[in-house]
Amino acid sequence: MRALTVTDAEYVNDYQLRLTFSDGTSQVVDFGPFLTNHPHPQHNKYRQLAHFKCFRIDRGNVVWGRDWDLIFPVSQLHQGYVAPAVY
């Protein structure tokens, strides 16, 4: 069985992306709650929509930043949510 990957990502509005997965399903995921409640200063710039919109697909993941500053487990994205990181 192949690992689930993100095959396409499209900006919808605000902090929402429509993600398409390797199993043929798609999901709109709202990253807004994560970004507004996340305590890590490295991610603060992605609260600005201009930076948030600069995502890409890399090795089956939707990522932000040159060094993968922001990335989420594909399994969570597939279920339509992003959970806060535990430090």
N, C-alpha and C positions, 0 to 999 in steps of 0.2 A: 504494500500500500504506500502510495506516495504522500509526502508531507503536504499539508494544506498551505497554499501560498496566495498572496495577493497578486492578481494579474493586471488589474487596472484600478486607477483611483481618479475620481473626478470631483472637483470642488462643487458643492451644492449651494451653501450660503452660511453666513456666520462662521462657526467652527465645525461645520458638517462636511463630511466627504462621503460620496457613494463609492464603496469598495466592491470590486468583483473578485471572486476567489476561483482557485483552480478547479473547484468542484462545480462551477457554473452558477453558483448562487451570488447574490449581491446583497449589500446591507448598507443603509445610511447610518453612519456613526457620528455622534455628536461629541467632539473633543472639548467643547466649551467647559463643562463642569470640571474636567481634569485640569485644564489650563488655569482656571480661576481659583481652584483650591489646592493646586500643587505647590509645595513650599520651596522647590528647588530653583534658585535664581538663574541657573543655566537655561531654564525653559521659559523665563519671563518674556523674552523677545518674541516668542510665538503667540503671545496674547495680541500682538499687533497683526492684523489680518494680512498685511503685506508679507510678513515673514511666514505666517501660517500657510499661506497659499503656495509657498516655495517647497513643496513636498515632491518626492519622486519615489518610484518603485526601484528597489535595489535588492537583488537576490530573493525576491518573493516577499519582501517587506515594504511597507510604506514608511519612509524615513524623512526626517528633516535634518538639515545641516550637513556640512561636508563630512563630519566625523560621526554621523548618526547620533546627533545631539538628542533627538527625540525619536523613540521607536516603541512599539507596543506589541505584545504577543498576538500573533495572528489568530490564535484560538479565541481570544477575547473579542477581537475585531469581528470575527465570524459570527459571534453571538450578539454583536451590536453594542458593546460597551467597552469602556476602558476603566480599569480599576487603578486607584492610586498606588504608587509604589510604596513599599514598606521599607523604612530605613532603620 
